[in-house]
Amino acid sequence: MLKELVIGLETTLKNFFRPKVTIAYPEEKKPRSERFRGRHELRRYANGLEMCIGCELCQVACPANAITVQAAENDPANPRSPGERYAYEWRIDLLRCIFCGFCEEACPTGALRLTQEFELADVTRQSLVWGREKLVSDQRTDIPVPEAVYPEFRGHQPLAVIQPGAQGRGEA
């Protein structure tokens, strides 16, 4: 028993005289890994339009069902996003979110991004359900708005014209 006590005191004294690695937390923050996934952010294009087109793929990809997206038609006179639709309602329940990053991977426009910010604590449950007003970033990215994404519509045109007598033989 005395041997174990001496070994324990030796370990204590060895660490007692080492330099401390304490960080003054609010002023200094420990650097995070590049792959760290924190606070959600909806980004904007360089001209100020929102990148989110309301496709709801992030909602479908979320395994915790933490995301709710409802799309609305874009007003051509005053568009909010470059597409036909925009995310009228975009809401995330941070208490359900597991910060897996599937929503970020599912986004076809790159609108959703998980940032390095990790200070998300709050007092009430309602304050941890964030809507568009808290998620849409005020900063603009340097990504230009995509142009001519959809070809001009000239009416329905069949993909292949089937010649008479060619049915069943694989000829077109």
Secondary structure, DSSP 8 states (H G I E B T S, - for coil): -HHHHHHHHHHHHHHHTS------TTTS-----TT---SEEEEE-TTS-BS-----HHHHH-TT--EEEEEEE--TTS-SSSSSEEEEEEEEETTT----SHHHHH-SSS-EEE-S------SSSGGGEE-HHHHEEEEE-S-----S-S--------S----TT-TTTT--
